[in-house]
Amino acid sequence: MADVAARPLSTSGKAMLNKYARAFFTRVLTPFAALLLRMGVSPDAVTLVGTAGVMAGALVFFPFGEFFWGTIVITLFVFSDLVDGNMARQSGRSSRWGAFLDSTLDRAADAAVFAGIALWYAGRGDDLLLVGLSIFCLASGQVVSYTKARGESLGMPVNVSGLVERAERLVITLVAAGLSGLHAFGVPHVQVLLPAALWIVAVGSAVTLGQRVVTVRREAAEADAAGSGPGSGSPEGAR
């Protein structure tokens, strides 16, 4: 979170949407980011508080079926992902450490969202199939992120725009969770939205994982053929 510029955007229309959405919220949140800097708050502190808020919203509200209020809390803290990056740029404190902290805590926050949903279905939600599906969404999201990070660490660009990446996983899940939570206010039939979203995220994550694996395999073969792969002299050494 502390260095949003460190994350490459995916290509095509998805990247364009991401670009303009970030530009809009950056303009809106810049005064608030400047205020926090004047108060002596560091970008890393905002990163930590934002992640703690997301995890609390997911693990305190979701296991009890409070999906509407949990989503509201999570959404409020998700904006820290833009605030801390804005602060880092304004203060000139963007760093590799900030980018590392951001990516690491993002994984923890994502895991908390799906863990909270799994806990609901393991308890009063009483649906073991959806427990397993939630766990699959949690695990596949982590593996999808790892494939890109590992590929990049081996010197490959992993140049692919996956079907369902992190932003899509969160938006689909949180929108569905929030709308499902309206069932508590008497809105009928909306509780089916969250299971539907979990299926969409699970299938999309599996497809995205396949896309990334195929891309890394192709890029690795090209790099090895050019003699530039880190494991070209010792295949086992690259593992």
C-alpha positions as CSV (number, residue, x, y, z in Angstrom):
1,M,0.0,0.0,0.0
2,A,2.8,2.4,0.7
3,D,4.0,2.4,-2.9
4,V,1.1,1.8,-5.2
5,A,3.2,2.8,-8.2
6,A,5.3,-0.4,-7.6
7,R,2.4,-2.5,-8.9
8,P,2.2,-2.9,-12.6
9,L,-1.3,-2.5,-14.1
10,S,-2.8,-5.2,-16.3
11,T,-3.3,-4.4,-19.9
12,S,-6.4,-3.5,-22.0
13,G,-9.7,-2.1,-20.8
14,K,-9.2,-3.4,-17.3
15,A,-6.0,-1.4,-16.8
16,M,-7.7,1.7,-18.3
17,L,-10.5,1.4,-15.8
18,N,-8.1,0.9,-12.9
19,K,-6.1,3.9,-14.1
20,Y,-9.0,6.3,-14.2
21,A,-10.5,5.0,-10.9
22,R,-7.2,5.5,-9.1
23,A,-6.8,8.9,-10.6
24,F,-10.3,10.0,-9.4
25,F,-9.8,8.7,-5.8
26,T,-6.2,10.1,-5.7
27,R,-7.6,13.6,-6.3
28,V,-10.3,13.1,-3.7
29,L,-8.0,11.7,-1.1
30,T,-5.0,13.9,-1.6
31,P,-6.1,16.6,1.0
32,F,-6.7,13.9,3.6
33,A,-3.3,12.3,2.9
34,A,-1.6,15.7,3.3
35,L,-3.4,16.3,6.6
36,L,-2.2,12.9,7.9
37,L,1.4,13.9,6.9
38,R,1.1,17.2,8.8
39,M,0.0,15.3,11.8
40,G,3.1,13.1,11.7
41,V,1.4,9.9,10.6
42,S,3.6,7.7,8.4
43,P,2.4,5.8,5.3
44,D,3.4,2.5,7.0
45,A,1.1,3.3,9.9
46,V,-1.8,3.8,7.5
47,T,-1.0,0.5,5.8
48,L,-1.0,-1.3,9.1
49,V,-4.2,0.3,10.4
50,G,-6.0,-0.2,7.1
51,T,-5.1,-3.9,7.0
52,A,-6.2,-4.3,10.7
53,G,-9.5,-2.6,9.8
54,V,-10.2,-4.9,6.9
55,M,-9.3,-8.0,8.9
56,A,-11.5,-6.9,11.8
57,G,-14.4,-6.2,9.5
58,A,-14.1,-9.6,8.0
59,L,-13.4,-11.7,11.1
60,V,-15.7,-9.9,13.6
61,F,-18.7,-9.4,11.4
62,F,-18.7,-12.1,8.7
63,P,-18.6,-15.2,11.0
64,F,-21.9,-14.0,12.5
65,G,-23.6,-13.3,9.2
66,E,-23.3,-9.5,9.5
67,F,-22.3,-9.2,5.9
68,F,-23.7,-5.7,5.3
69,W,-22.0,-4.0,8.2
70,G,-18.8,-6.1,7.7
71,T,-18.6,-5.0,4.1
72,I,-19.1,-1.3,5.1
73,V,-16.2,-1.5,7.6
74,I,-14.0,-3.3,5.1
75,T,-14.8,-0.8,2.3
76,L,-13.9,2.1,4.5
77,F,-10.5,0.7,5.4
78,V,-9.8,-0.5,1.8
79,F,-9.3,3.2,0.9
80,S,-6.2,3.2,3.0
81,D,-4.6,1.4,0.0
82,L,-4.8,4.7,-1.9
83,V,-4.2,7.0,1.1
84,D,-0.8,5.5,2.1
85,G,0.4,5.4,-1.5
86,N,-0.6,9.1,-1.9
87,M,1.2,9.9,1.4
88,A,4.3,8.1,0.2
89,R,4.4,10.1,-3.0
90,Q,3.8,13.5,-1.3
91,S,6.5,12.9,1.2
92,G,8.9,11.3,-1.2
93,R,9.1,8.2,1.0
94,S,8.1,5.6,-1.6
95,S,10.4,2.6,-1.0
96,R,10.9,-1.1,-1.6
97,W,10.1,-1.7,2.0
98,G,6.7,0.1,1.5
99,A,5.9,-2.0,-1.5
100,F,6.9,-5.2,0.3
101,L,4.8,-4.3,3.4
102,D,1.9,-3.4,1.1
103,S,1.9,-6.7,-0.8
104,T,2.4,-8.8,2.3
105,L,-0.5,-7.2,4.2
106,D,-2.7,-7.4,1.2
107,R,-2.4,-11.2,1.3
108,A,-3.4,-11.2,5.0
109,A,-6.4,-9.0,4.3
110,D,-7.6,-11.1,1.4
111,A,-7.2,-14.2,3.5
112,A,-9.3,-12.7,6.3
113,V,-12.2,-11.9,4.0
114,F,-12.6,-15.5,2.8
115,A,-11.8,-16.9,6.2
116,G,-14.6,-14.9,7.7
117,I,-17.0,-16.2,5.0
118,A,-15.8,-19.8,5.6
119,L,-16.4,-19.4,9.3
120,W,-20.0,-18.3,8.7
121,Y,-20.8,-21.3,6.5
122,A,-19.0,-23.6,9.0
123,G,-21.2,-22.3,11.8
124,R,-24.7,-20.9,11.5
125,G,-24.5,-20.8,7.7
126,D,-24.3,-24.6,7.8
127,D,-23.1,-25.4,4.4
128,L,-19.9,-27.5,4.1
129,L,-19.8,-27.2,0.3
130,L,-19.6,-23.4,0.7
131,V,-17.0,-23.8,3.4
132,G,-14.8,-25.7,1.0
133,L,-15.5,-23.2,-1.8
134,S,-14.5,-20.3,0.5
135,I,-11.3,-22.0,1.4
136,F,-10.6,-22.7,-2.2
137,C,-11.1,-19.0,-3.0
138,L,-8.7,-18.1,-0.2
139,A,-6.0,-20.6,-1.3
140,S,-6.3,-19.9,-5.0
141,G,-6.0,-16.2,-4.5
142,Q,-2.8,-16.6,-2.6
143,V,-1.4,-19.0,-5.3
144,V,-2.4,-16.7,-8.1
145,S,-0.5,-13.8,-6.4
146,Y,2.5,-16.1,-5.7
147,T,2.8,-17.2,-9.4
148,K,3.3,-13.6,-10.5
149,A,5.6,-12.7,-7.7
150,R,7.7,-15.9,-8.2
151,G,7.8,-15.4,-11.9
152,E,8.9,-11.8,-11.6
153,S,11.6,-12.8,-9.0
154,L,13.0,-15.2,-11.7
155,G,13.3,-12.2,-14.1
156,M,10.1,-12.9,-16.2
157,P,7.5,-10.2,-16.8
158,V,4.5,-12.5,-16.4
159,N,2.8,-10.4,-19.0
160,V,-0.8,-11.6,-18.8
161,S,-4.0,-10.0,-17.9
162,G,-5.7,-12.7,-15.8
163,L,-9.5,-13.2,-15.9
164,V,-10.0,-12.6,-12.2
165,E,-7.1,-10.9,-10.4
166,R,-7.1,-9.4,-6.9
167,A,-9.2,-6.3,-7.6
168,E,-11.9,-8.4,-9.3
169,R,-11.8,-11.0,-6.5
170,L,-12.4,-8.4,-3.9
171,V,-15.0,-6.4,-5.8
172,I,-17.1,-9.4,-6.7
173,T,-17.0,-10.9,-3.2
174,L,-17.6,-7.7,-1.3
175,V,-20.4,-6.4,-3.4
176,A,-22.1,-9.8,-3.2
177,A,-21.5,-10.0,0.6
178,G,-22.8,-6.5,1.1
179,L,-26.0,-7.1,-0.9
180,S,-26.5,-10.5,0.8
181,G,-26.4,-8.7,4.1
182,L,-29.5,-6.8,3.1
183,H,-31.4,-10.0,3.9
184,A,-31.2,-9.0,7.5
185,F,-33.2,-5.8,6.6
186,G,-36.0,-7.8,5.0
187,V,-34.8,-7.8,1.3
188,P,-35.8,-11.2,-0.1
189,H,-33.6,-13.7,-2.0
190,V,-30.4,-11.7,-1.9
191,Q,-28.6,-14.2,0.2
192,V,-28.1,-16.3,-2.9
193,L,-25.7,-13.7,-4.2
194,L,-22.7,-14.6,-2.0
195,P,-22.6,-18.3,-3.0
196,A,-22.9,-17.3,-6.6
197,A,-20.0,-14.8,-6.2
198,L,-17.9,-17.5,-4.5
199,W,-18.4,-19.8,-7.5
200,I,-17.5,-17.0,-9.9
201,V,-14.4,-16.2,-8.0
202,A,-13.3,-19.8,-7.6
203,V,-13.7,-20.6,-11.3
204,G,-12.2,-17.3,-12.3
205,S,-9.2,-17.8,-10.0
206,A,-8.6,-21.3,-11.4
207,V,-8.6,-19.9,-15.0
208,T,-6.3,-17.0,-14.0
209,L,-3.9,-19.4,-12.3
210,G,-3.8,-21.5,-15.5
211,Q,-3.2,-18.3,-17.6
212,R,-0.3,-17.3,-15.4
213,V,1.3,-20.8,-15.4
214,V,1.1,-21.0,-19.2
215,T,2.5,-17.5,-19.5
216,V,5.4,-18.2,-17.2
217,R,6.1,-21.5,-18.9
218,R,6.3,-19.7,-22.3
219,E,8.4,-16.8,-20.9
220,A,10.7,-19.3,-19.1
221,A,11.3,-21.3,-22.3
222,E,12.0,-18.1,-24.2
223,A,14.5,-16.9,-21.5
224,D,16.2,-20.3,-21.3
225,A,16.5,-20.5,-25.1
226,A,18.1,-17.1,-25.1
227,G,20.5,-18.3,-22.3
228,S,19.3,-15.6,-19.9
229,G,17.2,-17.7,-17.5
230,P,18.5,-17.9,-13.9
231,G,18.3,-21.7,-14.0
232,S,19.5,-22.2,-17.5
233,G,22.8,-23.9,-16.3
234,S,21.2,-25.8,-13.5
235,P,17.4,-26.6,-13.8
236,E,17.1,-27.6,-10.2
237,G,18.7,-24.4,-9.0
238,A,15.7,-22.4,-10.3
239,R,13.2,-24.2,-8.2
